[in-house]
């Protein structure tokens, strides 16, 4: 899987992608992650990639031309590719989208900044717009990290233990992961549930399924 990220801050990804599971996935050749500086695709001498909005208004808008040039240069003709713009008005990203995107060979991410991105990018350049929630960020870099992370862990060999991805929260519609415990058996007055110490794997599995359903119900109640 190849991830190409178009941004005006390419070095912002170095730390996060240089650690833990994603670092190991890169070392194994499971993923390739390349951050591209959008300013390299600017056609003016100052390497500007934004301008004032038509019709007036506050702030600056990212231009369509450098983004178009970047995508045209990055897109590989022999790969199954999906191009995504991170946008507050995009479709809410869910685990099922991570599974869907994991089927591609190449994902191209456009990270917006400033007041927004020329609408012609959404209309003509990208395949879809994605939002990670009902809030506003300063740019698309954090959403890009989030999607890279969630997709990478679904790729064969990335986690080492493939069962982990199967049993995670949201791996099924309406499913949250069951509670987990480890040593010590008792800390202060807080004890590990006795069922987990019983050795009865059938009953443990039943308890876990019940608790995953309870977790979902509790979560919904907290939101109300």
N, C-alpha and C positions, 0 to 999 in steps of 0.2 A: 504494500500500500504506500502510495506517495501522497504527501500533504504539501501543497504549495500555498504559502500565506503571503498575501499582498498587503503591505503595511508601510507606514512612514517611520515606524520604529522597529526595524527588523531585529535589533539586538535584545529587545525586551523578552524574547522567547528563550534565550540561551540558558538561563538559570533553571527554569521549570523543566524544559525538555532535556536537561543534562543530568537529571536525577531519577532514581527509582525505576519503576516499571518501563517508562517510556525510554529512558536511557538504555536499558537492557534490550528493549525491542529494537532500537536503532542498531545496537551492537550486533544483534543476531541477524540483521538485515530484514526484519519483519516490516519495519516502516522506514521511510526516508522522509525527513521533514526539512523543507527549504523555505526560508523567509526571504521575500523579495522586497527590495526598497522601491516603493512606488515612484519616488523621485527620479529613479533611473530611467523612467519612461516618460518623463516630462519633455516637452519640445521647446521650452524657453530657457534662456541662459541662467536664470535664477533657480531653475528646477522646481518651480511652483506647481502644485497639483490642485490648487483650490482657487476660487474667485468669488466675487460678490454675487448674491442671488438676483436673478431677474425678478422684477416686481418689487424689489426692496426688501428690507428686513434685516434683522441682526445676524452677525456672524458670517462665516464663509461656507461655501459648498464645494465639496470635492468634485472635480471635473470628470466628465465621462471619457475624454480622449486618453489620458494616461492609463486609466483602468482598462479600457478596451485594448490598448497596446500591450499591457502587461499580460492579460489573459490570452491574447493571441500568441504571444511569445512563449508562454508557459505551457499551454495546452499541448499534450502529446497526442498525435493523430492515432497512434496504435494502442491507446489506453482507453478503457471505459471511464469517462470523466464526468464529474458533477461539479458545477461552479456555484458557489453560495455567497450571498451577501448577508452579513449580520446587520439586522435592522430592527428597530423597536416595533415596526409594524409587520414583522415577519411572523410566520407560523411558530407556535411554541414548540421548542425542542423537547422531545420525549425519548425514552429508552427505545421505543420501536423505531425512531428515526436513526438512532445509533446503529441498530441492526440493519436497517435499510442502507445506510451509507457505507457500512462495512463491506457491502457487495461490490463496491467500485474499486477500480485500480488506482485512480487519482482523484483527490478532492482539492479544489482550488477555493480558497477562502479570501474574500474581500473584506478588509477591516476598515470601516468608515471612521472618520474623525470630524471635528468641527461641528457645524450645524446639521450636517447630513451629506448625502451623496446625490448627485444629479440623478433624477428619476429615470433617465434613459438607461442607466446601468441596470436597474431592476427590470426594465421593460425589454431590453434587447441583449444584454451582455451575460447575465447570470441565469441559472436554471431555477433558482428558488431563493426566497428570503427566510432567514431563521432568526427567531428571538429566543433568548434564554429566560425571559421573565418580564413581568410588568414593572420595570424600573428602567432608569436611564443610566448608562455608563458613558465615560468619556471617549470610548472607542471600542472597536470590535476585537481587540487583541485578547481580552479575557474570554469572551465567547469562543474565540478560535482555540485557545488552550483547552477549554472545557470540552469542545467537540472532538479535538484530537485525542484527548485522554479517554473519553467514553467510547470512541470507536476503536482505538488501539487495543484496549483491554478485551475486546471481542474477537480479535484476530488470533488464529491458531498459533500457539506457542508463546504468546505475549505474557500470559500470567504464569505459565508453568503448570499450574493446576487448573485445567479447563473446567472442572466442576464448579470452581468459584464463580465463574461468569454465569453458569446455569442457575445457581442458587442465590444470586444477589437480589436485592430489592428491585422491583420493577421489571424483573426478567419475565414475569407474566403480568398480564393486565390485572391491576388491583392487588398485586402481591408485594408485601414488604418483608424484608429478611427477618427471620426469627431472632430473638435475643441471644447473645453469645456471652459465655463466661469462661474464665480460665483460673489458674491457681492464684491465690490460695482459696481453699474451699470456703473459708470464713474469714472475713475482714471486718474488724469492729463487730457490729451486730448484723452484718449483711452476709447472708449465706447463699450459696449456689443452690438452685432448686434441686431437690432430692432426686427427681426423675432423671436428671442428667448424670447422676452418679450410680444409677441402678444397673447399667449394663444391658438393659432391655431395649434393644435398638428399635423394635417395632413401636414400643410405647414412646420412646424418645422422638421418633419421626412424627407420630401422631401429635405429641405435645408441640413440636415445632410448627406443624401446619396450623394448629389451633392458635398459637401465639402470633403467627404471621398475619392471620386474619384479624386478631384482636388489635395488633399494632395498627393496621389500616383503619379500623373503626375508631381507635383512639385518636389517630391523626386527624380524621375527618371531624370528630367532635371538637377538637381544639381549634379548628378553623372556623367553626360556627360562632 
